[in-house]
Amino acid sequence: QVRLVEFGGGRVQAGGSLRLSCEVSGADYCRNLMSWHRQAPGKEREFISSIDRSGTTTVMNFVKGRFTISQDRAKNTVYLQMDSLKDEDTGMYYCFSRTCDVWGQGAQVTVSS
């Protein structure tokens, strides 16, 4: 069984930065393909970025150049570095094991201008 726990959410002013962490415990193969998603109030959950075991990443255009996904396999942790945050980045951010179809509990990010 795999468990995902997000850390690092909070409130920040527009233009600021936050780093989210996702600690993964459980079956190692569940870390083969990890991703971050977010859900803004009143909207559907959307994909942001993914990273596989080799470190190959995918990132959506609406955050490209501002958000960076990375991983520390020794710490079983996936990160999402978020820079130049905008009001529209406000939402609940979720870590997801695409290999094992398991979600974290989410971390709230609030950006205010």
N, C-alpha and C positions, 0 to 999 in steps of 0.2 A: 504494500500500500504506500502511496506517495502523499506527502503533505507539503503545501506551499504556503508560506507566510510572508506577506509584504511588510516592509518598513519604509519610513522616510517621507510619508505624506505630510502635508501641512499647508500653511497659508503663506503666500509670498506675493510681493508686489510685481506688477507687470515689468518684464525685463529681467527679473531675477532668475535664480536657478534652484533646482531641487534634484536630489538623487534618490531614486527608489531602489530598494533592494528586495530580492525575492529569495528567501532561503528554502532550499528544496531538500526534503528528507524522504528516505524510502528507496525504492528500486532505482538503481543507477540508470537503467535504460530509459527511464521517464525523463531524463535530462537530455535526451538525444535532440529534441527540438522543442525549444521554449519560446514563448512570445509574451508580449505585453499588449494589453487592450485597454480601452477606456470607455466610459459611459457618462455622457453629459446628462444633466437633468432633462427629462422629457425626450431623450433621444435613445436610439439603439446603441448597443455596445459595438465598438469598432476596433479593428485591428490597427496596431501602431507599428510594431516591429517584431522580428523574430531572429533567433540565432540558433545554429545547430552545433553539434558536438565539435566540428572542425573550426568553428568560429565564423562561418559564413553567415552574413546578416542580410536581412531584407528590411526596408524601412519605407513607410508610406510618404508620398510627396509632401503632404501637408505638415510634416514634422522634419523633413529632411533638412539637414544643416543645423537643426536646433536640438534634436533628440539623438542620443547614441545608446545603443544596446551593447552590453558586454557581459562577460562571465568570468568568474574565478572558480575553476573546477575544483581546486583544492578546498575551497570554502563552500562548495555546493551552492553557489549564489549567482544569481543573474541580476544585472543592474540596468537601470534606465536613467541615464544622465539627461536632465532636461534643462536647457538653457534658453535664454531669450523668451521666457514664458509670456503668454498672452492671456487675456481674459477668457478667450474661447478654449483654452486648455483646461479650464476648470472641469472637474468631474471625478468619478471614482475610477481608479486605475487598478487593473487586475493582471496578475501573472497567470500564465496558463501553460500546462504541460500538454503540448499538442500530441505527443507520443502516447500519453496515458489518459488524455481527455479529463484532466483534473484542473480546477480553478483554485486560486487563492481566495482569501476573504475580501480582498480589496483594500486600497489605501486612498483616502480622500485628498485631493489636491485642489486648492482654492487659490485662484490668481485674481488679485484686485488691482485696479488702476488708481 
